[in-house]
Amino acid sequence: MPRPDVGPAQSRGPLDLSLLRTFLAVHRTGSFTAGARLLSLSQPTVTTQIRALERRLDRELFERGPRGVVPTPYADDLAAQVAGPIDALATVADRGTDGAPPAPQPVHLAGPAEFLSLCALPALAPLVGEGIRLQVTLGLTDELLEGLRAGHHDLVVATHRPRGRALASVPLVDEEFVLVASPDWARRIGPEAVAVDGPAALHGVPMVMYAADLPIARRYWRHVFGRRLTGEAAVTVPDLRGVLAAVTAGAGFGVLPRYLCRAELAAGRLTALLDPEDPPINTSFLVQRPGTPENPHVMLVRDRLLRAARSW
């Protein structure tokens, strides 16, 4: 049985830095496989090294979870102790023979296609003129967070806060969802009809949605109307910009984030069918790759996004 009073300082002799480096990679990525990719090692090698460290410390460091491994409280404490020194050593090791830091690499930014295209990339455009390079990946939050844990991305704009303590995240922006239709459909539905009759006012109006299971609209229905949305979409487009284009052209009604349709609402090309006192809000988070970034441009991109988000 592990001895509860044994800690790193009480172990016999110094710990192997390579074992600690492997431990930190697994702790940050949440899996042996992702940790192995991050270190360019084989998974059996990583497993062997973690088991060796556990025997050396006489402690269990990770427990098997449904989506990887979960660190024990002891492992969390150990990671807090060794992360700073190991990251500092990695920074020194990456310097050239003259002691100068390496030239900054491109910043790997990932997130939803619509948000990055309409908000993030325009905000970052001035940095490109200052020499910062960007490599952008578009996709869904869960798969992008897995890529972040594996070291493929530096920053991810996530539509929900990542679980666990391995990934550091900060709130970026609150997205308000709006029930919209073209002015022609709005006239046919009738002014204030949705406010008076609720979803019944939309009977017979085609739905234009992001996915077949209507995730955004179902959330809107539950939050605003307090009931379940039923029916099938007449148009399904896996890109909110496509939903916006179809609704603006008169295909039916849709539920969109306000940042995406703000210009169309202001110009009268779209009409908000309801103005609830408590609209549905979804908070997006900016998530950073674990560890101290070796690329100073990562922090410049991060800080620019956080500043720009105040006006989104």
VOBA-1610 file (N, C-alpha, C; in pm, whole numbers, padded with zeros to 5 digits, always signed):
BEGIN
Met+00085-00120+00000Met+00000+00000+00000Met+00088+00125+00000Pro+00050+00233-00072Pro+00127+00356-00071Pro+00132+00414+00070Arg+00246+00470+00104Arg+00260+00534+00233Arg+00214+00679+00221Pro+00111+00722+00296Pro+00053+00855+00279Pro+00147+00966+00317Asp+00254+00936+00393Asp+00341+01045+00434Asp+00460+01063+00341Val+00464+00987+00231Val+00579+00996+00142Val+00554+01105+00040Gly+00645+01195+00023Gly+00636+01301-00077Gly+00765+01308-00153Pro+00775+01393-00257Pro+00894+01402-00338Pro+01019+01431-00257Ala+01006+01519-00155Ala+01122+01556-00078Ala+01171+01442+00009Gln+01085+01340+00035Gln+01122+01231+00123Gln+01169+01108+00046Ser+01169+01115-00088Ser+01209+01001-00168Ser+01359+00979-00157Arg+01401+00859-00195Arg+01542+00824-00183Arg+01620+00881-00301Gly+01696+00989-00279Gly+01777+01047-00384Gly+01696+01131-00480Pro+01766+01199-00574Pro+01697+01287-00669Pro+01614+01208-00769Leu+01507+01269-00813Leu+01420+01208-00914Leu+01478+01231-01052Asp+01451+01139-01144Asp+01496+01149-01282Asp+01415+01256-01353Leu+01482+01357-01410Leu+01411+01466-01476Leu+01330+01418-01596Ser+01381+01316-01666Ser+01306+01265-01782Ser+01173+01204-01738Leu+01172+01139-01622Leu+01046+01084-01571Leu+00949+01195-01533Leu+01001+01300-01472Leu+00916+01413-01434Leu+00861+01484-01558Arg+00943+01495-01661Arg+00898+01559-01785Arg+00785+01478-01848Thr+00800+01346-01849Thr+00693+01261-01903Thr+00568+01271-01817Phe+00586+01270-01686Phe+00471+01284-01596Phe+00396+01414-01625Leu+00468+01524-01642Leu+00404+01653-01664Leu+00328+01654-01797Ala+00382+01590-01899Ala+00313+01584-02028Ala+00182+01507-02016Val+00183+01395-01944Val+00060+01317-01926Val-00040+01395-01841His+00009+01461-01737His-00079+01539-01650His-00148+01649-01730Arg-00075+01713-01818Arg-00131+01825-01895Arg-00223+01781-02006Thr-00192+01671-02070Thr-00274+01627-02184Thr-00389+01538-02144Gly-00381+01475-02027Gly-00490+01391-01980Gly-00492+01251-02035Ser-00385+01208-02103Ser-00379+01070-02152Ser-00236+01032-02181Phe-00208+00903-02172Phe-00074+00853-02205Phe-00047+00871-02355Thr-00150+00849-02437Thr-00132+00860-02582Thr-00098+01002-02622Ala-00176+01100-02571Ala-00150+01239-02607Ala-00016+01286-02551Gly+00017+01240-02430Gly+00146+01276-02373Gly+00261+01222-02457Ala+00244+01100-02508Ala+00347+01042-02594Ala+00365+01122-02721Arg+00253+01165-02782Arg+00264+01247-02903Arg+00334+01378-02873Leu+00302+01438-02760Leu+00362+01566-02724Leu+00513+01554-02710Leu+00560+01441-02661Leu+00703+01421-02636Leu+00773+01346-02749Ser+00697+01307-02852Ser+00753+01227-02963Ser+00810+01095-02910Leu+00738+01033-02819Leu+00774+00903-02765Leu+00664+00803-02799Ser+00693+00675-02782Ser+00590+00573-02800Ser+00506+00565-02673Gln+00381+00522-02688Gln+00295+00510-02571Gln+00351+00408-02471Pro+00404+00292-02515Pro+00461+00200-02416Pro+00576+00262-02337Thr+00657+00346-02403Thr+00765+00412-02330Thr+00710+00504-02222Val+00606+00582-02258Val+00545+00672-02160Val+00485+00591-02044Thr+00415+00484-02076Thr+00355+00401-01971Thr+00462+00346-01878Thr+00571+00299-01936Thr+00680+00244-01855Thr+00740+00350-01763Gln+00757+00471-01817Gln+00817+00578-01737Gln+00725+00622-01624Ile+00596+00629-01651Ile+00502+00666-01543Ile+00500+00559-01435Arg+00498+00433-01475Arg+00500+00326-01375Arg+00629+00330-01294Ala+00741+00362-01360Ala+00869+00371-01288Ala+00865+00485-01187Leu+00806+00598-01224Leu+00797+00710-01132Leu+00704+00676-01015Glu+00596+00608-01042Glu+00505+00568-00934Glu+00575+00474-00834Arg+00654+00382-00887Arg+00728+00293-00797Arg+00832+00373-00717Arg+00895+00470-00785Arg+00997+00551-00719Arg+00938+00634-00606Leu+00816+00685-00628Leu+00750+00769-00527Leu+00665+00688-00430Asp+00642+00562-00465Asp+00551+00479-00386Asp+00412+00543-00379Arg+00371+00595-00492Arg+00240+00664-00503Arg+00175+00632-00637Glu+00043+00625-00638Glu-00031+00619-00763Glu-00052+00762-00813Leu-00022+00785-00940Leu-00030+00920-00996Leu-00156+00942-01081Phe-00202+00838-01148Phe-00317+00854-01238Phe-00413+00737-01220Glu-00542+00769-01238Glu-00646+00667-01240Glu-00710+00666-01378Arg-00751+00550-01424Arg-00815+00539-01554Arg-00951+00609-01552Gly-00979+00688-01657Gly-01108+00755-01670Gly-01171+00719-01802Pro-01295+00763-01826Pro-01363+00728-01951Pro-01299+00790-02074Arg-01223+00900-02055Arg-01162+00967-02171Arg-01013+00992-02145Gly-00944+00893-02090Gly-00803+00909-02063Gly-00771+00875-01920Val-00684+00956-01858Val-00647+00931-01719Val-00677+01056-01636Val-00705+01033-01509Val-00738+01141-01416Val-00628+01147-01310Pro-00563+01263-01292Pro-00457+01270-01192Pro-00512+01260-01050Thr-00438+01197-00964Thr-00471+01192-00822Thr-00439+01327-00759Pro-00493+01357-00642Pro-00456+01483-00575Pro-00305+01496-00555Tyr-00239+01383-00525Tyr-00094+01388-00510Tyr-00028+01431-00641Ala-00078+01380-00756Ala-00022+01416-00886Ala-00043+01565-00914Asp-00160+01618-00876Asp-00183+01761-00895Asp-00081+01843-00817Asp-00053+01802-00693Asp+00045+01874-00612Asp+00185+01863-00673Leu+00219+01744-00720Leu+00350+01725-00782Leu+00365+01809-00908Ala+00259+01814-00990Ala+00264+01895-01113Ala+00284+02042-01080Ala+00218+02090-00976Ala+00234+02230-00937Ala+00378+02260-00896Gln+00446+02161-00836Gln+00584+02181-00792Gln+00683+02180-00908Val+00663+02093-01004Val+00767+02072-01106Val+00742+02149-01236Ala+00619+02200-01259Ala+00587+02262-01388Ala+00679+02381-01418Gly+00691+02473-01323Gly+00772+02592-01347Gly+00917+02560-01379Pro+00986+02481-01296Pro+01126+02449-01327Pro+01144+02374-01459Ile+01056+02278-01489Ile+01071+02202-01613Ile+01047+02291-01735Asp+00947+02379-01728Asp+00923+02470-01839Asp+01041+02566-01857Ala+01099+02611-01747Ala+01214+02701-01757Ala+01333+02630-01821Leu+01357+02504-01784Leu+01465+02427-01846Leu+01440+02405-01995Ala+01313+02381-02031Ala+01281+02361-02172Ala+01309+02487-02252Thr+01279+02603-02195Thr+01305+02729-02264Thr+01454+02748-02287Val+01536+02719-02186Val+01681+02731-02201Val+01732+02633-02306Ala+01681+02510-02303Ala+01726+02408-02397Ala+01694+02445-02541Asp+01587+02521-02562Asp+01546+02558-02697Asp+01623+02677-02752Arg+01703+02741-02671Arg+01780+02855-02720Arg+01894+02807-02810Gly+01936+02894-02898Gly+02046+02861-02987Gly+02178+02859-02913Thr+02285+02823-02985Thr+02417+02815-02922Thr+02466+02951-02876Asp+02414+03060-02934Asp+02455+03193-02891Asp+02370+03244-02775Gly+02278+03161-02725Gly+02195+03201-02612Gly+02072+03280-02650Ala+02055+03309-02780Ala+01939+03387-02824Ala+01817+03295-02836Pro+01700+03347-02804Pro+01580+03264-02819Pro+01554+03232-02965Pro+01492+03118-02995Pro+01462+03084-03134Pro+01359+03180-03192Ala+01361+03190-03325Ala+01263+03276-03392Ala+01123+03224-03363Pro+01028+03313-03331Pro+00892+03267-03299Pro+00829+03187-03412Gln+00764+03080-03376Gln+00693+02996-03472Gln+00552+03052-03494Pro+00482+03004-03595Pro+00343+03048-03613Pro+00260+03015-03490Val+00161+03098-03462Val+00067+03072-03354Val-00046+02987-03410His-00069+02873-03348His-00174+02782-03395His-00303+02812-03318Leu-00397+02874-03388Leu-00525+02915-03329Leu-00635+02829-03387Ala-00726+02782-03301Ala-00835+02697-03346Ala-00966+02742-03283Gly-01077+02712-03350Gly-01207+02748-03297Gly-01317+02732-03400Pro-01440+02776-03366Pro-01552+02765-03460Pro-01527+02851-03583Ala-01565+02800-03699Ala-01540+02870-03825Ala-01603+03009-03826Glu-01728+03017-03781Glu-01799+03145-03791Glu-01736+03251-03701Phe-01707+03214-03578Phe-01654+03311-03482Phe-01514+03357-03521Leu-01430+03263-03561Leu-01295+03303-03601Leu-01299+03392-03725Ser-01385+03359-03821Ser-01390+03435-03945Ser-01443+03577-03925Leu-01548+03592-03843Leu-01612+03722-03831Leu-01555+03808-03719Cys-01502+03746-03615Cys-01456+03824-03499Cys-01306+03815-03477Ala-01255+03694-03461Ala-01117+03679-03418Ala-01017+03723-03524Leu-01032+03677-03647Leu-00932+03708-03748Leu-00926+03856-03783Pro-01040+03927-03797Pro-01030+04072-03817Pro-00958+04142-03702Ala-00979+04096-03579Ala-00913+04159-03465Ala-00763+04134-03466Leu-00721+04021-03522Leu-00580+03985-03523Leu-00506+04036-03646Ala-00579+04090-03743Ala-00515+04135-03867Ala-00399+04231-03845Pro-00409+04330-03753Pro-00294+04420-03732Pro-00169+04348-03686Leu-00182+04239-03613Leu-00065+04166-03566Leu+00009+04099-03682Val-00066+04060-03785Val-00002+03999-03901Val+00092+04098-03968Gly+00049+04224-03973Gly+00135+04328-04029Gly+00260+04353-03947Glu+00258+04310-03820Glu+00374+04326-03732Glu+00464+04203-03732Gly+00433+04107-03818Gly+00521+03992-03832Gly+00474+03865-03765Ile+00359+03868-03700Ile+00307+03746-03637Ile+00240+03658-03742Arg+00274+03530-03740Arg+00215+03434-03833Arg+00109+03350-03761Leu+00002+03321-03832Leu-00109+03245-03777Leu-00135+03121-03861Gln-00160+03010-03794Gln-00212+02891-03860Gln-00344+02857-03793Val-00452+02861-03869Val-00587+02854-03815Val-00649+02718-03848Thr-00710+02658-03748Thr-00783+02532-03764Thr-00927+02555-03723Leu-01020+02511-03806Leu-01162+02528-03779Leu-01222+02393-03740Gly-01314+02396-03643Gly-01375+02269-03604Gly-01462+02283-03482Leu-01504+02167-03428Leu-01590+02161-03311Leu-01505+02158-03184Thr-01561+02209-03076Thr-01483+02232-02955Thr-01417+02106-02900Asp-01490+01995-02887Asp-01433+01877-02823Asp-01310+01825-02898Glu-01319+01818-03030Glu-01204+01767-03105Glu-01088+01866-03103Leu-01118+01996-03099Leu-01011+02095-03093Leu-00941+02092-02957Leu-01015+02069-02850Leu-00952+02059-02719Leu-00863+01935-02710Glu-00903+01826-02775Glu-00815+01710-02780Glu-00686+01744-02854Gly-00698+01820-02961Gly-00579+01863-03033Gly-00491+01954-02950Leu-00554+02037-02867Leu-00478+02125-02778Leu-00399+02043-02676Arg-00464+01943-02617Arg-00396+01857-02521Arg-00279+01783-02585Ala-00294+01750-02712Ala-00190+01677-02783Ala-00080+01768-02835Gly-00094+01899-02814Gly+00010+01992-02857Gly-00004+02042-02998His-00120+02018-03064His-00137+02062-03203His-00175+02209-03213His-00236+02265-03111His-00279+02405-03112His-00217+02478-02992Asp-00205+02609-03007Asp-00161+02693-02895Asp-00280+02751-02819Leu-00382+02794-02894Leu-00500+02858-02836Leu-00624+02801-02904Val-00728+02779-02825Val-00856+02732-02879Val-00967+02820-02825Val-01053+02870-02914Val-01177+02934-02873Val-01281+02822-02859Ala-01323+02797-02736Ala-01412+02684-02705Ala-01551+02735-02671Thr-01652+02662-02715Thr-01791+02702-02687Thr-01837+02658-02550His-01751+02586-02476His-01781+02554-02336His-01649+02543-02262Arg-01655+02556-02130Arg-01533+02548-02049Arg-01484+02403-02047Pro-01355+02382-02070Pro-01304+02245-02067Pro-01311+02186-01927Arg-01337+02055-01921Arg-01345+01987-01792Arg-01205+01961-01737Gly-01195+01956-01606Gly-01069+01925-01543Gly-00982+02048-01524Arg-00867+02025-01461Arg-00777+02135-01429Arg-00654+02138-01519Ala-00647+02047-01616Ala-00526+02040-01698Ala-00516+02155-01797Leu-00629+02212-01839Leu-00630+02320-01937Leu-00673+02450-01871Ala-00595+02554-01893Ala-00627+02686-01837Ala-00718+02760-01935Ser-00828+02813-01885Ser-00922+02885-01972Ser-00971+03011-01903Val-01006+03110-01985Val-01065+03234-01934Val-01187+03267-02020Pro-01293+03323-01961Pro-01408+03363-02042Pro-01366+03465-02147Leu-01414+03447-02268Leu-01379+03537-02378Leu-01494+03629-02414Val-01610+03573-02443Val-01723+03656-02486Val-01853+03582-02460Asp-01959+03657-02431Asp-02094+03602-02417Asp-02169+03619-02549Glu-02218+03510-02603Glu-02295+03514-02727Glu-02444+03512-02694Glu-02516+03613-02740Glu-02661+03617-02724Glu-02727+03560-02849Phe-02825+03473-02831Phe-02893+03412-02944Phe-03024+03487-02973Val-03052+03503-03103Val-03165+03583-03149Val-03250+03499-03244Leu-03382+03508-03227Leu-03478+03443-03317Leu-03507+03540-03431Val-03472+03501-03554Val-03477+03597-03666Val-03548+03536-03787Ala-03594+03626-03873Ala-03650+03589-04003Ala-03633+03708-04096Ser-03659+03687-04224Ser-03653+03798-04319Ser-03770+03894-04293Pro-03761+04019-04336Pro-03872+04113-04317Pro-04003+04062-04377Asp-03995+03991-04490Asp-04118+03940-04552Asp-04185+03837-04461Trp-04106+03743-04408Trp-04163+03645-04318Trp-04213+03711-04189Ala-04142+03811-04142Ala-04184+03880-04019Ala-04321+03943-04038Arg-04345+04001-04155Arg-04477+04062-04182Arg-04585+03955-04188Arg-04554+03842-04249Arg-04653+03735-04260Arg-04684+03674-04124Ile-04583+03663-04039Ile-04605+03611-03904Ile-04686+03710-03822Gly-04656+03838-03839Gly-04729+03943-03769Gly-04648+04007-03658Pro-04657+04140-03644Pro-04584+04209-03538Pro-04626+04158-03399Glu-04530+04134-03314Glu-04555+04089-03176Glu-04625+03955-03167Ala-04641+03885-03280Ala-04715+03758-03276Ala-04645+03654-03189Val-04513+03648-03198Val-04439+03549-03118Val-04446+03586-02971Ala-04443+03717-02940Ala-04452+03761-02800Ala-04588+03726-02741Val-04692+03729-02822Val-04828+03703-02773Val-04860+03553-02773Asp-04830+03486-02884Asp-04873+03347-02902Asp-04761+03245-02878Gly-04639+03291-02860Gly-04528+03198-02840Gly-04497+03121-02966Pro-04444+03000-02954Pro-04405+02921-03071Pro-04519+02892-03168Ala-04644+02900-03120Ala-04757+02873-03210Ala-04759+02970-03326Ala-04706+03090-03306Ala-04705+03190-03414Ala-04616+03147-03530Leu-04525+03052-03506Leu-04431+03009-03610Leu-04479+02882-03681His-04600+02837-03649His-04653+02717-03713His-04659+02737-03865Gly-04599+02644-03938Gly-04600+02652-04084Gly-04483+02730-04142Val-04402+02793-04059Val-04285+02866-04109Val-04167+02769-04112Pro-04097+02755-04225Pro-03984+02661-04233Pro-03873+02699-04135Met-03808+02596-04082Met-03694+02617-03993Met-03564+02600-04071Val-03471+02693-04046Val-03337+02684-04105Val-03240+02666-03988Met-03172+02553-03984Met-03098+02519-03863Met-02956+02474-03894Tyr-02875+02473-03789Tyr-02733+02438-03798Tyr-02712+02287-03809Ala-02797+02209-03743Ala-02783+02064-03743Ala-02921+02000-03733Ala-02928+01874-03771Ala-03058+01806-03775Ala-03120+01792-03637Asp-03038+01785-03532Asp-03095+01773-03398Asp-03128+01908-03335Leu-03114+02017-03411Leu-03159+02151-03372Leu-03100+02198-03238Pro-02970+02185-03215Pro-02918+02213-03080Pro-02936+02357-03034Ile-02910+02454-03122Ile-02921+02595-03082Ile-03067+02632-03060Ala-03152+02593-03154Ala-03295+02627-03142Ala-03359+02556-03022Arg-03321+02430-02997Arg-03379+02359-02882Arg-03343+02431-02752Arg-03221+02480-02744Arg-03182+02554-02623Arg-03264+02683-02612Tyr-03284+02751-02724Tyr-03364+02874-02723Tyr-03506+02844-02676Trp-03566+02739-02729Trp-03705+02703-02692Trp-03716+02674-02542Arg-03620+02597-02489Arg-03624+02565-02345Arg-03608+02691-02260His-03514+02777-02297His-03481+02893-02215His-03590+03000-02222Val-03640+03027-02342Val-03734+03138-02361Val-03879+03093-02347Phe-03914+02982-02409Phe-04055+02939-02410Phe-04085+02834-02304Gly-03982+02775-02246Gly-04004+02674-02143Gly-04067+02548-02194Arg-04040+02514-02317Arg-04097+02393-02373Arg-04000+02332-02475Arg-04033+02213-02519Arg-03946+02139-02611Arg-03980+02175-02754Leu-03879+02194-02835Leu-03898+02220-02977Leu-03917+02088-03051Thr-04019+02082-03133Thr-04044+01963-03214Thr-04045+02002-03361Gly-04037+01902-03446Gly-04037+01929-03589Gly-03901+01906-03652Glu-03897+01921-03782Glu-03773+01901-03856Glu-03738+02028-03932Ala-03608+02048-03951Ala-03563+02166-04025Ala-03589+02148-04173Ala-03631+02256-04238Ala-03647+02254-04383Ala-03512+02267-04452Val-03420+02339-04387Val-03284+02356-04440Val-03187+02331-04325Thr-03087+02245-04348Thr-02982+02221-04248Thr-02848+02257-04309Val-02777+02347-04243Val-02647+02394-04292Val-02547+02388-04177Pro-02441+02307-04187Pro-02346+02296-04076Pro-02247+02411-04070Asp-02296+02530-04094Asp-02217+02653-04086Asp-02317+02766-04062Leu-02301+02836-03951Leu-02399+02939-03918Leu-02404+03051-04020Arg-02296+03070-04094Arg-02300+03171-04200Arg-02395+03128-04311Gly-02404+02998-04335Gly-02501+02948-04432Gly-02643+02964-04381Val-02664+02940-04251Val-02796+02964-04192Val-02834+03110-04208Leu-02742+03199-04180Leu-02767+03342-04195Leu-02806+03377-04338Ala-02732+03324-04435Ala-02761+03355-04575Ala-02899+03304-04617Ala-02933+03182-04574Ala-03062+03125-04613Ala-03178+03200-04548Val-03166+03234-04419Val-03273+03307-04351Val-03288+03447-04410Thr-03178+03514-04437Thr-03185+03648-04495Thr-03252+03644-04632Ala-03230+03536-04706Ala-03290+03524-04839Ala-03436+03482-04835Gly-03490+03452-04714Gly-03633+03424-04702Gly-03667+03277-04692Ala-03570+03191-04656Ala-03600+03047-04649Ala-03684+03011-04528Gly-03688+03095-04426Gly-03764+03064-04305Gly-03704+03135-04186Phe-03727+03082-04065Phe-03671+03146-03947Phe-03551+03066-03896Gly-03468+03131-03817Gly-03353+03065-03759Gly-03318+03128-03624Val-03228+03064-03553Val-03176+03117-03428Val-03025+03134-03446Leu-02977+03258-03431Leu-02839+03290-03461Leu-02775+03370-03348Pro-02644+03360-03332Pro-02577+03450-03236Pro-02583+03593-03288Arg-02603+03686-03198Arg-02622+03825-03240Arg-02499+03880-03313Tyr-02378+03839-03271Tyr-02259+03893-03339Tyr-02262+03861-03488Leu-02322+03747-03523Leu-02322+03704-03662Leu-02422+03781-03748Cys-02534+03821-03688Cys-02639+03885-03768Cys-02661+04032-03731Arg-02568+04090-03655Arg-02585+04228-03610Arg-02599+04324-03729Ala-02515+04309-03831Ala-02520+04400-03946Ala-02651+04385-04021Glu-02700+04262-04038Glu-02826+04241-04110Glu-02944+04298-04033Leu-02943+04286-03902Leu-03050+04345-03821Leu-03048+04497-03831Ala-02928+04556-03823Ala-02917+04702-03830Ala-02960+04755-03966Ala-02933+04680-04072Ala-02966+04725-04207Ala-03110+04691-04247Gly-03183+04617-04163Gly-03321+04581-04195Gly-03333+04460-04285Arg-03224+04392-04311Arg-03231+04271-04394Arg-03282+04151-04315Leu-03278+04161-04183Leu-03334+04061-04094Leu-03418+04131-03989Thr-03512+04056-03931Thr-03597+04109-03826Thr-03593+04014-03706Ala-03573+04070-03588Ala-03581+03989-03466Ala-03728+03965-03435Leu-03768+03841-03422Leu-03909+03807-03401Leu-03950+03819-03254Leu-03851+03829-03165Leu-03881+03838-03023Leu-03764+03907-02954Asp-03796+03983-02851Asp-03693+04052-02772Asp-03713+04014-02625Pro-03675+03893-02586Pro-03700+03849-02449Pro-03613+03925-02349Glu-03666+03941-02227Glu-03588+04009-02123Glu-03464+03929-02086Asp-03473+03798-02096Asp-03360+03712-02058Asp-03327+03621-02176Pro-03253+03672-02275Pro-03222+03590-02391Pro-03120+03481-02356Pro-03117+03374-02433Pro-03017+03269-02408Pro-02876+03324-02433Ile-02785+03291-02346Ile-02646+03336-02356Ile-02556+03213-02351Asn-02457+03211-02438Asn-02355+03106-02431Asn-02219+03173-02419Thr-02141+03134-02320Thr-02009+03191-02298Thr-01903+03108-02369Ser-01822+03176-02451Ser-01708+03111-02513Ser-01584+03138-02428Phe-01490+03043-02432Phe-01370+03051-02350Phe-01246+03046-02439Leu-01143+03117-02395Leu-01014+03110-02463Leu-00927+03015-02381Val-00886+02906-02444Val-00812+02799-02376Val-00671+02795-02431Gln-00574+02786-02342Gln-00433+02790-02380Gln-00368+02655-02360Arg-00275+02623-02448Arg-00200+02498-02436Arg-00128+02492-02302Pro-00129+02375-02237Pro-00066+02365-02106Pro+00082+02400-02111Gly+00129+02460-02004Gly+00271+02492-01993Gly+00301+02634-02033Thr+00417+02682-01993Thr+00459+02817-02029Thr+00488+02821-02179Pro+00424+02911-02254Pro+00447+02913-02399Pro+00589+02956-02432Glu+00655+02876-02519Glu+00788+02913-02562Glu+00783+03019-02670Asn+00668+03036-02733Asn+00652+03132-02841Asn+00590+03260-02783Pro+00666+03373-02779Pro+00608+03495-02721Pro+00489+03548-02798His+00477+03510-02926His+00365+03558-03005His+00232+03500-02959Val+00236+03385-02890Val+00113+03327-02837Val+00047+03423-02740Met+00126+03483-02653Met+00070+03576-02555Met+00020+03703-02622Leu+00085+03748-02729Leu+00038+03866-02800Leu-00098+03839-02864Val-00115+03723-02923Val-00244+03687-02983Val-00350+03673-02874Arg-00315+03607-02766Arg-00409+03589-02655Arg-00456+03723-02601Asp-00362+03813-02575Asp-00399+03942-02517Asp-00482+04026-02615Arg-00451+04017-02744Arg-00529+04094-02843Arg-00672+04043-02849Leu-00691+03912-02844Leu-00826+03856-02847Leu-00905+03899-02723Leu-00843+03895-02608Leu-00914+03933-02485Leu-00952+04081-02486Arg-00866+04166-02540Arg-00900+04309-02548Arg-01011+04332-02649Ala-01000+04268-02765Ala-01101+04290-02869Ala-01238+04237-02827Ala-01240+04133-02745Ala-01366+04071-02705Ala-01455+04166-02626Arg-01397+04270-02568Arg-01480+04366-02491Arg-01583+04438-02579Ser-01556+04443-02708Ser-01648+04515-02797Ser-01732+04421-02883Trp-01722+04289-02863Trp-01798+04195-02944Trp-01938+04173-02887
//
